[in-house]
Amino acid sequence: MLDKNNQFFDSEKILSIAFETEFIKRSNYKIDPCLLLTSFIIVLAKGSYSLREWALKYSTFSETIISFQAIHKKLSIRCLSFLEGVVQYVLSNAIFHNTRYNHAIFDKFNRVIIEDSTCIKLCNALFESFSGNSNGHVKKTMSRIQFTFDLKGGQWLNGKLGTYKVTDNTFSTDIQDRVEKGDLVLRDLGYWNLSAFRYFVENEIYFLSKLKVGTAIFKVDGGNLDIQNLLKSYDKQGVNQVDMQVLIGVHKVPVRIVGYKLDSLQAQKKLSASKKSRHKNQPLSKLAMYLTSWNIFITNIEAEGFELSKIIDIYKLRWYIEMLFKNWKSNFNFEKVVSASKGPDPLKPEIMMYLSFIFMGAFFQPSYNIFNEILLAKSKVILSPFKFATRFKEKIVEYLKHIILNINMTFIQDEVLKLQKYCCYENRNDRKNMGQLIYKISP
């Protein structure tokens, strides 16, 4: 049985948040908010989420037996406010701060922030709240969840559930409330927004993005710059790289254009992908077709110390969040948890998202970071997040007790030996894994 001295949160702080948000109103509450969170964490880690399993796990750890209906009833608007408060506590409390990746190339930046979204199918009873796809005969309810991750700190920064129609571009300026001077923001074309780039430049925030076809480009000393003519002249001269300062957009945002020529096989693959992504009634323009033979980035990172090869390596790290999504979905049934509610209440998916976010931000990610840094320092091997997730599920209670609740070095040292043998990336000569991409960077 878990008591107040054997839980994985600060009981007093969690109770304070619960009372402030009126998640609980009386001192003789039936459902303990700290134990409610703890039991959810264990159920989710086991990959067997259901309200019945949650109620059973809670009752196993408590002197009080509760029904799954009782938990369902607690998942209300007050629960949402409570969980929002817990998320803020988790993200700001030193207990949950993660160890930092020590890459020399990252020293210049305060944080390295990656954004991405994932879509999750919900029950059709929520169609009016979340929209989705409909052809008049069949409708599919979809939600879009936006996440922000600090790669340098190894920390989740934000999660936000929205409707399917709220695209990445619509969300592109939301980050302005969270970024700080000295941060680096890595973006794909879905988040392309000239106003956001202008904000970054004006506030000394670094960014790196692909160049959007059709963007107005101007020379620093005045006049339009025809990017197609420029690159074609490079082709004739046998020049396969570009690196220059320009101005972009109506407000003439000062940026650095940097890029390289693709080989014929890469260019053909990129062209095929571009054609496939377009609607049949919207063919590629001649400019777009030509630019598939180049990879062009824009950034406000200065050229000194950050030549083309390093810009390419940094941008590759944007795929790290895709790996996190895949791990979250495949190992911890994230989609199943968020879409578990079958009723019309739009709060339920958001509540489940916050609960999952607490699990990843406060437990899984810090545990991974601790072991990964030990292994890297001790043996120069990199822990695979996917393999570690399997081990984490098997040893969830021990991990929570010996890593999150109290640091038990004997347990950690013994576990490191097992993780090194069974859960690290294998070194391969034919390709680099994501861990190697991250850790190979040096000035």
DRENDO-1510 file (C-alpha; in Angstrom, 1 decimal, always signed):
<recs>
REC; n; res; u; v; w
REC; 1; MET; +0.0; +0.0; +0.0 .
REC; 2; LEU; +1.3; +3.5; -0.8 .
REC; 3; ASP; +1.0; +6.1; +1.9 .
REC; 4; LYS; +1.8; +9.8; +2.0 .
REC; 5; ASN; +5.5; +9.0; +2.6 .
REC; 6; ASN; +5.7; +6.6; -0.3 .
REC; 7; GLN; +4.2; +8.5; -3.3 .
REC; 8; PHE; +5.9; +10.0; -6.3 .
REC; 9; PHE; +4.7; +13.6; -6.0 .
REC; 10; ASP; +5.0; +16.2; -3.2 .
REC; 11; SER; +1.8; +15.4; -1.5 .
REC; 12; GLU; +1.4; +18.8; +0.1 .
REC; 13; LYS; +2.0; +20.6; -3.2 .
REC; 14; ILE; -0.5; +18.4; -5.1 .
REC; 15; LEU; -3.1; +18.8; -2.4 .
REC; 16; SER; -2.5; +22.6; -2.5 .
REC; 17; ILE; -3.1; +22.6; -6.3 .
REC; 18; ALA; -6.2; +20.4; -5.8 .
REC; 19; PHE; -7.7; +22.8; -3.3 .
REC; 20; GLU; -6.8; +25.9; -5.3 .
REC; 21; THR; -8.6; +24.5; -8.4 .
REC; 22; GLU; -11.4; +23.0; -6.3 .
REC; 23; PHE; -10.6; +19.6; -7.6 .
REC; 24; ILE; -11.3; +18.7; -4.0 .
REC; 25; LYS; -13.3; +20.9; -1.7 .
REC; 26; ARG; -13.3; +19.1; +1.7 .
REC; 27; SER; -10.6; +17.8; +3.9 .
REC; 28; ASN; -12.3; +14.4; +4.2 .
REC; 29; TYR; -12.0; +13.7; +0.4 .
REC; 30; LYS; -12.7; +10.2; -0.8 .
REC; 31; ILE; -10.2; +10.2; -3.7 .
REC; 32; ASP; -6.7; +11.2; -2.9 .
REC; 33; PRO; -5.4; +13.4; -5.8 .
REC; 34; CYS; -1.8; +12.3; -5.3 .
REC; 35; LEU; -2.7; +8.6; -5.3 .
REC; 36; LEU; -5.0; +9.2; -8.3 .
REC; 37; LEU; -2.0; +10.5; -10.3 .
REC; 38; THR; +0.3; +7.8; -9.1 .
REC; 39; SER; -2.0; +4.9; -10.0 .
REC; 40; PHE; -2.6; +6.4; -13.4 .
REC; 41; ILE; +1.2; +6.6; -14.0 .
REC; 42; ILE; +1.6; +2.9; -13.2 .
REC; 43; VAL; -1.4; +1.8; -15.3 .
REC; 44; LEU; -0.2; +3.9; -18.3 .
REC; 45; ALA; +3.4; +2.6; -18.0 .
REC; 46; LYS; +2.0; -1.0; -18.1 .
REC; 47; GLY; +0.3; -0.2; -21.4 .
REC; 48; SER; -3.1; -1.5; -20.2 .
REC; 49; TYR; -5.1; +1.7; -19.6 .
REC; 50; SER; -8.8; +1.5; -18.9 .
REC; 51; LEU; -10.9; +3.2; -16.2 .
REC; 52; ARG; -11.4; -0.3; -14.6 .
REC; 53; GLU; -7.6; -0.9; -14.4 .
REC; 54; TRP; -7.1; +2.6; -13.0 .
REC; 55; ALA; -9.7; +2.1; -10.3 .
REC; 56; LEU; -8.3; -1.3; -9.5 .
REC; 57; LYS; -4.7; +0.0; -9.2 .
REC; 58; TYR; -5.9; +2.9; -7.0 .
REC; 59; SER; -7.8; +0.5; -4.8 .
REC; 60; THR; -4.8; -1.8; -4.6 .
REC; 61; PHE; -2.6; +1.0; -3.2 .
REC; 62; SER; -5.3; +2.5; -1.0 .
REC; 63; GLU; -7.3; +1.6; +2.0 .
REC; 64; THR; -10.4; +2.8; +0.1 .
REC; 65; ILE; -11.9; +0.8; -2.7 .
REC; 66; ILE; -13.3; +3.0; -5.5 .
REC; 67; SER; -15.3; +2.2; -8.6 .
REC; 68; PHE; -14.3; +3.2; -12.2 .
REC; 69; GLN; -17.5; +5.3; -12.2 .
REC; 70; ALA; -16.1; +7.4; -9.3 .
REC; 71; ILE; -12.9; +8.1; -11.3 .
REC; 72; HIS; -14.9; +8.9; -14.4 .
REC; 73; LYS; -17.0; +11.4; -12.4 .
REC; 74; LYS; -13.8; +13.1; -11.2 .
REC; 75; LEU; -12.7; +13.8; -14.8 .
REC; 76; SER; -14.5; +17.1; -14.9 .
REC; 77; ILE; -13.6; +20.8; -15.6 .
REC; 78; ARG; -12.1; +21.0; -12.2 .
REC; 79; CYS; -9.9; +18.1; -13.0 .
REC; 80; LEU; -8.7; +19.9; -16.1 .
REC; 81; SER; -7.7; +23.0; -14.1 .
REC; 82; PHE; -6.0; +20.7; -11.5 .
REC; 83; LEU; -4.0; +18.9; -14.1 .
REC; 84; GLU; -2.9; +22.2; -15.8 .
REC; 85; GLY; -1.6; +23.3; -12.4 .
REC; 86; VAL; +0.2; +20.0; -11.9 .
REC; 87; VAL; +1.8; +20.3; -15.4 .
REC; 88; GLN; +3.1; +23.8; -14.5 .
REC; 89; TYR; +4.5; +22.4; -11.2 .
REC; 90; VAL; +6.2; +19.6; -13.0 .
REC; 91; LEU; +7.8; +21.8; -15.6 .
REC; 92; SER; +9.0; +24.4; -13.0 .
REC; 93; ASN; +10.0; +22.2; -10.1 .
REC; 94; ALA; +13.7; +21.3; -9.8 .
REC; 95; ILE; +12.8; +17.7; -8.8 .
REC; 96; PHE; +11.7; +17.0; -12.4 .
REC; 97; HIS; +14.4; +19.0; -14.2 .
REC; 98; ASN; +16.2; +16.8; -16.5 .
REC; 99; THR; +19.9; +16.4; -17.1 .
REC; 100; ARG; +21.2; +18.4; -20.0 .
REC; 101; TYR; +22.9; +17.2; -23.2 .
REC; 102; ASN; +26.4; +18.5; -23.2 .
REC; 103; HIS; +27.1; +19.3; -26.9 .
REC; 104; ALA; +29.6; +22.0; -27.7 .
REC; 105; ILE; +27.5; +23.1; -30.7 .
REC; 106; PHE; +24.6; +23.7; -28.3 .
REC; 107; ASP; +26.6; +26.0; -26.0 .
REC; 108; LYS; +25.6; +29.0; -27.9 .
REC; 109; PHE; +21.9; +28.4; -27.3 .
REC; 110; ASN; +19.9; +28.6; -24.1 .
REC; 111; ARG; +17.5; +25.9; -25.3 .
REC; 112; VAL; +17.0; +24.0; -28.5 .
REC; 113; ILE; +13.2; +23.9; -29.1 .
REC; 114; ILE; +11.4; +21.5; -31.5 .
REC; 115; GLU; +7.7; +21.8; -32.3 .
REC; 116; ASP; +5.5; +19.2; -33.9 .
REC; 117; SER; +1.9; +17.9; -33.9 .
REC; 118; THR; +0.2; +14.6; -34.1 .
REC; 119; CYS; -3.3; +13.7; -35.0 .
REC; 120; ILE; -5.5; +11.3; -33.0 .
REC; 121; LYS; -8.8; +9.8; -34.0 .
REC; 122; LEU; -11.6; +10.4; -31.5 .
REC; 123; CYS; -15.1; +8.9; -31.2 .
REC; 124; ASN; -17.7; +10.4; -33.5 .
REC; 125; ALA; -19.7; +11.7; -30.6 .
REC; 126; LEU; -17.0; +14.4; -30.4 .
REC; 127; PHE; -17.3; +15.5; -34.0 .
REC; 128; GLU; -19.0; +18.8; -33.2 .
REC; 129; SER; -16.2; +19.8; -30.8 .
REC; 130; PHE; -13.2; +18.6; -32.8 .
REC; 131; SER; -14.3; +18.4; -36.5 .
REC; 132; GLY; -12.3; +16.1; -38.8 .
REC; 133; ASN; -13.0; +14.6; -42.2 .
REC; 134; SER; -16.4; +14.1; -43.7 .
REC; 135; ASN; -17.6; +13.3; -47.2 .
REC; 136; GLY; -21.3; +13.5; -46.5 .
REC; 137; HIS; -21.6; +9.8; -45.9 .
REC; 138; VAL; -18.8; +9.0; -43.5 .
REC; 139; LYS; -17.3; +11.3; -40.9 .
REC; 140; LYS; -14.1; +10.8; -38.8 .
REC; 141; THR; -13.5; +12.9; -35.7 .
REC; 142; MET; -9.9; +14.0; -35.4 .
REC; 143; SER; -7.9; +16.1; -32.9 .
REC; 144; ARG; -4.5; +17.7; -33.3 .
REC; 145; ILE; -2.1; +17.8; -30.4 .
REC; 146; GLN; +0.7; +20.3; -30.5 .
REC; 147; PHE; +3.9; +19.5; -28.5 .
REC; 148; THR; +7.0; +21.5; -27.7 .
REC; 149; PHE; +10.2; +19.8; -26.6 .
REC; 150; ASP; +13.6; +21.2; -25.5 .
REC; 151; LEU; +16.2; +18.9; -27.0 .
REC; 152; LYS; +19.1; +20.5; -25.1 .
REC; 153; GLY; +17.4; +20.0; -21.7 .
REC; 154; GLY; +15.7; +16.8; -22.6 .
REC; 155; GLN; +12.4; +18.3; -21.4 .
REC; 156; TRP; +8.8; +18.5; -22.6 .
REC; 157; LEU; +7.8; +22.2; -22.5 .
REC; 158; ASN; +4.2; +22.2; -23.6 .
REC; 159; GLY; +1.2; +20.2; -24.9 .
REC; 160; LYS; -2.0; +21.6; -26.3 .
REC; 161; LEU; -5.0; +19.7; -27.7 .
REC; 162; GLY; -7.0; +21.4; -30.5 .
REC; 163; THR; -9.3; +20.6; -33.3 .
REC; 164; TYR; -8.1; +19.0; -36.5 .
REC; 165; LYS; -8.6; +22.3; -38.4 .
REC; 166; VAL; -6.1; +24.1; -36.2 .
REC; 167; THR; -3.1; +23.5; -38.4 .
REC; 168; ASP; +0.6; +23.8; -37.5 .
REC; 169; ASN; +0.7; +27.2; -39.3 .
REC; 170; THR; -2.2; +28.5; -37.2 .
REC; 171; PHE; -0.2; +27.5; -34.1 .
REC; 172; SER; +3.1; +29.0; -35.4 .
REC; 173; THR; +3.0; +32.2; -33.3 .
REC; 174; ASP; +1.9; +30.5; -30.1 .
REC; 175; ILE; +5.5; +29.7; -29.2 .
REC; 176; GLN; +6.2; +33.4; -28.7 .
REC; 177; ASP; +4.8; +33.1; -25.1 .
REC; 178; ARG; +7.4; +30.5; -24.2 .
REC; 179; VAL; +10.6; +31.3; -26.1 .
REC; 180; GLU; +13.4; +33.4; -24.6 .
REC; 181; LYS; +16.4; +35.3; -25.7 .
REC; 182; GLY; +19.1; +32.9; -26.8 .
REC; 183; ASP; +16.8; +30.0; -27.6 .
REC; 184; LEU; +17.1; +28.1; -30.9 .
REC; 185; VAL; +13.8; +27.1; -32.6 .
REC; 186; LEU; +13.8; +24.3; -35.2 .
REC; 187; ARG; +10.8; +24.4; -37.5 .
REC; 188; ASP; +9.5; +22.6; -40.5 .
REC; 189; LEU; +7.5; +24.2; -43.3 .
REC; 190; GLY; +4.2; +23.5; -41.5 .
REC; 191; TYR; +5.1; +26.2; -39.0 .
REC; 192; TRP; +6.3; +28.7; -41.6 .
REC; 193; ASN; +5.3; +32.2; -40.5 .
REC; 194; LEU; +7.1; +35.4; -41.5 .
REC; 195; SER; +5.7; +37.3; -38.5 .
REC; 196; ALA; +7.2; +34.7; -36.2 .
REC; 197; PHE; +10.6; +34.9; -37.9 .
REC; 198; ARG; +10.4; +38.7; -37.5 .
REC; 199; TYR; +9.6; +38.3; -33.8 .
REC; 200; PHE; +12.5; +35.9; -33.3 .
REC; 201; VAL; +15.0; +38.3; -35.0 .
REC; 202; GLU; +13.8; +41.3; -33.0 .
REC; 203; ASN; +14.0; +39.4; -29.7 .
REC; 204; GLU; +17.4; +37.7; -30.4 .
REC; 205; ILE; +15.9; +34.3; -30.6 .
REC; 206; TYR; +17.6; +31.9; -33.1 .
REC; 207; PHE; +15.7; +29.9; -35.6 .
REC; 208; LEU; +16.3; +27.4; -38.4 .
REC; 209; SER; +13.7; +26.5; -41.0 .
REC; 210; LYS; +13.4; +25.2; -44.6 .
REC; 211; LEU; +12.7; +27.9; -47.2 .
REC; 212; LYS; +9.2; +28.1; -48.4 .
REC; 213; VAL; +8.8; +28.2; -52.2 .
REC; 214; GLY; +7.5; +31.6; -53.4 .
REC; 215; THR; +8.8; +33.7; -50.5 .
REC; 216; ALA; +9.8; +37.2; -51.6 .
REC; 217; ILE; +13.6; +37.5; -51.3 .
REC; 218; PHE; +15.6; +40.8; -51.5 .
REC; 219; LYS; +19.2; +41.6; -51.7 .
REC; 220; VAL; +20.7; +43.3; -48.6 .
REC; 221; ASP; +21.8; +46.3; -50.7 .
REC; 222; GLY; +18.4; +46.6; -52.4 .
REC; 223; GLY; +16.4; +45.0; -55.2 .
REC; 224; ASN; +14.7; +41.6; -55.7 .
REC; 225; LEU; +16.7; +38.4; -55.6 .
REC; 226; ASP; +15.6; +35.7; -58.1 .
REC; 227; ILE; +16.6; +32.6; -56.2 .
REC; 228; GLN; +16.0; +30.3; -59.2 .
REC; 229; ASN; +18.3; +32.4; -61.5 .
REC; 230; LEU; +20.9; +32.6; -58.7 .
REC; 231; LEU; +21.0; +28.8; -58.2 .
REC; 232; LYS; +21.0; +28.1; -61.9 .
REC; 233; SER; +24.0; +30.3; -62.3 .
REC; 234; TYR; +25.6; +28.3; -59.6 .
REC; 235; ASP; +24.8; +25.1; -61.5 .
REC; 236; LYS; +26.5; +26.4; -64.6 .
REC; 237; GLN; +29.6; +27.3; -62.5 .
REC; 238; GLY; +29.6; +23.9; -60.8 .
REC; 239; VAL; +28.9; +25.5; -57.4 .
REC; 240; ASN; +26.9; +23.2; -55.2 .
REC; 241; GLN; +26.5; +25.4; -52.0 .
REC; 242; VAL; +24.9; +28.7; -51.2 .
REC; 243; ASP; +25.4; +30.9; -48.1 .
REC; 244; MET; +24.4; +34.5; -48.1 .
REC; 245; GLN; +22.6; +37.2; -46.2 .
REC; 246; VAL; +19.2; +38.3; -47.6 .
REC; 247; LEU; +15.9; +40.0; -46.6 .
REC; 248; ILE; +12.6; +38.1; -46.8 .
REC; 249; GLY; +8.9; +39.0; -46.9 .
REC; 250; VAL; +7.1; +42.3; -46.8 .
REC; 251; HIS; +8.8; +43.4; -43.7 .
REC; 252; LYS; +12.2; +42.4; -45.1 .
REC; 253; VAL; +13.3; +40.2; -42.2 .
REC; 254; PRO; +17.1; +39.8; -42.3 .
REC; 255; VAL; +18.1; +36.1; -42.5 .
REC; 256; ARG; +20.9; +33.9; -43.8 .
REC; 257; ILE; +20.1; +31.6; -46.7 .
REC; 258; VAL; +22.2; +28.4; -46.6 .
REC; 259; GLY; +21.8; +25.3; -48.7 .
REC; 260; TYR; +23.3; +22.6; -51.0 .
REC; 261; LYS; +22.7; +20.9; -54.3 .
REC; 262; LEU; +21.2; +17.4; -54.1 .
REC; 263; ASP; +22.5; +14.6; -56.2 .
REC; 264; SER; +20.2; +13.3; -59.0 .
REC; 265; LEU; +18.8; +10.4; -56.9 .
REC; 266; GLN; +18.0; +12.6; -53.9 .
REC; 267; ALA; +16.4; +15.3; -56.2 .
REC; 268; GLN; +14.2; +12.7; -57.9 .
REC; 269; LYS; +13.0; +11.4; -54.6 .
REC; 270; LYS; +12.2; +14.9; -53.3 .
REC; 271; LEU; +10.4; +15.7; -56.5 .
REC; 272; SER; +8.3; +12.6; -56.3 .
REC; 273; ALA; +7.4; +13.3; -52.7 .
REC; 274; SER; +6.5; +16.9; -53.6 .
REC; 275; LYS; +4.2; +15.8; -56.4 .
REC; 276; LYS; +2.5; +13.2; -54.2 .
REC; 277; SER; +1.8; +15.7; -51.5 .
REC; 278; ARG; +0.0; +18.0; -53.9 .
REC; 279; HIS; -3.7; +17.9; -54.9 .
REC; 280; LYS; -4.1; +16.7; -58.5 .
REC; 281; ASN; -5.5; +20.1; -59.4 .
REC; 282; GLN; -2.6; +22.0; -58.0 .
REC; 283; PRO; +0.5; +21.0; -59.9 .
REC; 284; LEU; +4.0; +22.1; -58.9 .
REC; 285; SER; +5.2; +25.4; -60.3 .
REC; 286; LYS; +8.4; +25.5; -62.4 .
REC; 287; LEU; +10.2; +27.2; -59.4 .
REC; 288; ALA; +9.0; +24.5; -57.0 .
REC; 289; MET; +10.1; +21.8; -59.4 .
REC; 290; TYR; +13.5; +23.3; -59.8 .
REC; 291; LEU; +14.0; +23.9; -56.0 .
REC; 292; THR; +13.5; +20.1; -55.4 .
REC; 293; SER; +17.1; +19.8; -56.6 .
REC; 294; TRP; +18.3; +21.9; -53.7 .
REC; 295; ASN; +17.9; +21.9; -49.9 .
REC; 296; ILE; +17.6; +25.5; -48.8 .
REC; 297; PHE; +17.4; +26.7; -45.2 .
REC; 298; ILE; +16.9; +30.1; -43.7 .
REC; 299; THR; +18.3; +31.0; -40.3 .
REC; 300; ASN; +19.6; +33.9; -38.2 .
REC; 301; ILE; +22.5; +31.9; -36.8 .
REC; 302; GLU; +25.7; +33.6; -37.9 .
REC; 303; ALA; +28.0; +31.8; -40.4 .
REC; 304; GLU; +31.1; +31.9; -38.1 .
REC; 305; GLY; +31.3; +28.5; -36.3 .
REC; 306; PHE; +28.1; +27.3; -38.1 .
REC; 307; GLU; +29.0; +26.4; -41.6 .
REC; 308; LEU; +26.7; +24.4; -43.9 .
REC; 309; SER; +27.6; +21.0; -42.5 .
REC; 310; LYS; +26.6; +22.0; -39.0 .
REC; 311; ILE; +23.4; +23.6; -40.1 .
REC; 312; ILE; +22.4; +20.4; -41.8 .
REC; 313; ASP; +23.3; +18.3; -38.7 .
REC; 314; ILE; +21.3; +20.6; -36.4 .
REC; 315; TYR; +18.2; +20.5; -38.7 .
REC; 316; LYS; +18.3; +16.7; -38.7 .
REC; 317; LEU; +17.7; +16.8; -35.0 .
REC; 318; ARG; +14.2; +18.0; -35.7 .
REC; 319; TRP; +13.3; +14.4; -36.3 .
REC; 320; TYR; +13.9; +13.6; -32.7 .
REC; 321; ILE; +10.4; +14.7; -31.7 .
REC; 322; GLU; +9.0; +12.3; -34.4 .
REC; 323; MET; +10.9; +9.5; -32.6 .
REC; 324; LEU; +9.4; +10.6; -29.3 .
REC; 325; PHE; +5.9; +10.5; -30.8 .
REC; 326; LYS; +6.4; +7.0; -32.2 .
REC; 327; ASN; +7.7; +5.8; -28.8 .
REC; 328; TRP; +4.8; +7.4; -27.0 .
REC; 329; LYS; +2.2; +5.8; -29.3 .
REC; 330; SER; +3.7; +2.4; -29.7 .
REC; 331; ASN; +4.9; +1.7; -26.2 .
REC; 332; PHE; +2.5; +3.6; -24.0 .
REC; 333; ASN; -0.7; +3.5; -26.1 .
REC; 334; PHE; -1.0; +7.3; -26.1 .
REC; 335; GLU; -3.7; +7.3; -28.8 .
REC; 336; LYS; -5.8; +4.7; -27.0 .
REC; 337; VAL; -5.6; +6.7; -23.8 .
REC; 338; VAL; -6.5; +10.1; -25.3 .
REC; 339; SER; -9.4; +8.5; -27.4 .
REC; 340; ALA; -10.7; +6.3; -24.6 .
REC; 341; SER; -13.7; +8.5; -23.9 .
REC; 342; LYS; -16.8; +7.4; -26.0 .
REC; 343; GLY; -19.1; +10.2; -24.9 .
REC; 344; PRO; -19.6; +13.8; -26.2 .
REC; 345; ASP; -17.7; +15.6; -23.4 .
REC; 346; PRO; -14.8; +17.5; -25.1 .
REC; 347; LEU; -12.9; +17.8; -21.8 .
REC; 348; LYS; -12.2; +14.1; -21.5 .
REC; 349; PRO; -9.6; +13.9; -24.3 .
REC; 350; GLU; -7.8; +17.0; -23.0 .
REC; 351; ILE; -7.7; +15.6; -19.4 .
REC; 352; MET; -6.2; +12.3; -20.7 .
REC; 353; MET; -3.6; +14.3; -22.7 .
REC; 354; TYR; -2.5; +16.2; -19.6 .
REC; 355; LEU; -2.3; +13.0; -17.6 .
REC; 356; SER; -0.1; +11.4; -20.3 .
REC; 357; PHE; +2.0; +14.6; -20.5 .
REC; 358; ILE; +2.6; +14.4; -16.8 .
REC; 359; PHE; +3.7; +10.8; -17.2 .
REC; 360; MET; +6.2; +11.6; -20.0 .
REC; 361; GLY; +7.5; +14.9; -18.6 .
REC; 362; ALA; +7.8; +13.9; -14.9 .
REC; 363; PHE; +8.7; +10.2; -15.1 .
REC; 364; PHE; +9.7; +8.6; -18.3 .
REC; 365; GLN; +11.9; +11.4; -19.8 .
REC; 366; PRO; +13.8; +12.2; -16.6 .
REC; 367; SER; +14.5; +8.5; -16.0 .
REC; 368; TYR; +15.7; +8.1; -19.6 .
REC; 369; ASN; +18.0; +11.2; -19.2 .
REC; 370; ILE; +19.6; +10.0; -16.0 .
REC; 371; PHE; +20.5; +6.6; -17.4 .
REC; 372; ASN; +21.5; +7.9; -20.8 .
REC; 373; GLU; +24.0; +10.4; -19.3 .
REC; 374; ILE; +25.5; +7.7; -17.0 .
REC; 375; LEU; +25.9; +5.3; -19.9 .
REC; 376; LEU; +27.4; +8.0; -22.2 .
REC; 377; ALA; +29.9; +9.1; -19.5 .
REC; 378; LYS; +30.8; +5.5; -18.4 .
REC; 379; SER; +30.9; +3.6; -21.6 .
REC; 380; LYS; +30.2; +6.0; -24.5 .
REC; 381; VAL; +27.1; +4.2; -25.5 .
REC; 382; ILE; +23.7; +5.7; -26.2 .
REC; 383; LEU; +20.5; +4.4; -24.6 .
REC; 384; SER; +17.7; +3.6; -27.1 .
REC; 385; PRO; +14.4; +5.3; -26.1 .
REC; 386; PHE; +12.4; +2.5; -27.6 .
REC; 387; LYS; +14.3; -0.3; -25.8 .
REC; 388; PHE; +14.4; +1.7; -22.6 .
REC; 389; ALA; +10.6; +2.1; -22.8 .
REC; 390; THR; +10.2; -1.7; -22.7 .
REC; 391; ARG; +12.4; -1.9; -19.6 .
REC; 392; PHE; +10.7; +1.0; -18.0 .
REC; 393; LYS; +7.3; -0.7; -18.3 .
REC; 394; GLU; +8.6; -3.8; -16.7 .
REC; 395; LYS; +10.3; -2.0; -13.8 .
REC; 396; ILE; +7.9; +1.0; -13.4 .
REC; 397; VAL; +7.4; +0.7; -9.6 .
REC; 398; GLU; +11.1; +0.2; -8.9 .
REC; 399; TYR; +12.0; +3.1; -11.2 .
REC; 400; LEU; +9.5; +5.4; -9.5 .
REC; 401; LYS; +10.7; +4.4; -6.0 .
REC; 402; HIS; +14.5; +4.4; -6.7 .
REC; 403; ILE; +14.8; +7.3; -9.2 .
REC; 404; ILE; +11.9; +9.7; -8.9 .
REC; 405; LEU; +11.0; +9.3; -5.2 .
REC; 406; ASN; +14.6; +8.8; -3.8 .
REC; 407; ILE; +17.9; +8.4; -5.6 .
REC; 408; ASN; +19.1; +4.9; -4.9 .
REC; 409; MET; +22.6; +4.6; -6.3 .
REC; 410; THR; +22.9; +0.9; -5.7 .
REC; 411; PHE; +19.7; +0.2; -7.8 .
REC; 412; ILE; +20.9; +2.7; -10.5 .
REC; 413; GLN; +24.3; +1.1; -10.8 .
REC; 414; ASP; +22.9; -2.4; -11.1 .
REC; 415; GLU; +20.3; -1.2; -13.6 .
REC; 416; VAL; +23.0; +0.5; -15.7 .
REC; 417; LEU; +24.7; -2.8; -16.3 .
REC; 418; LYS; +21.5; -4.3; -17.6 .
REC; 419; LEU; +20.6; -1.4; -19.8 .
REC; 420; GLN; +24.1; -1.3; -21.3 .
REC; 421; LYS; +23.8; -4.9; -22.3 .
REC; 422; TYR; +20.2; -5.0; -23.6 .
REC; 423; CYS; +18.9; -1.5; -24.2 .
REC; 424; CYS; +21.5; +0.6; -26.0 .
REC; 425; TYR; +21.8; +1.4; -29.7 .
REC; 426; GLU; +23.9; -0.9; -31.8 .
REC; 427; ASN; +26.8; +0.8; -33.7 .
REC; 428; ARG; +26.3; +0.3; -37.4 .
REC; 429; ASN; +28.5; +1.3; -40.4 .
REC; 430; ASP; +25.7; +1.7; -43.0 .
REC; 431; ARG; +23.7; +4.4; -41.2 .
REC; 432; LYS; +23.6; +6.5; -38.1 .
REC; 433; ASN; +20.9; +6.3; -35.5 .
REC; 434; MET; +19.3; +9.4; -33.9 .
REC; 435; GLY; +21.5; +9.1; -30.8 .
REC; 436; GLN; +24.7; +9.2; -33.0 .
REC; 437; LEU; +23.3; +12.2; -34.8 .
REC; 438; ILE; +22.8; +14.0; -31.5 .
REC; 439; TYR; +26.1; +13.1; -29.9 .
REC; 440; LYS; +28.5; +13.3; -32.8 .
REC; 441; ILE; +28.1; +17.1; -33.0 .
REC; 442; SER; +31.2; +19.0; -32.0 .
REC; 443; PRO; +32.7; +22.4; -32.9 .
</recs>
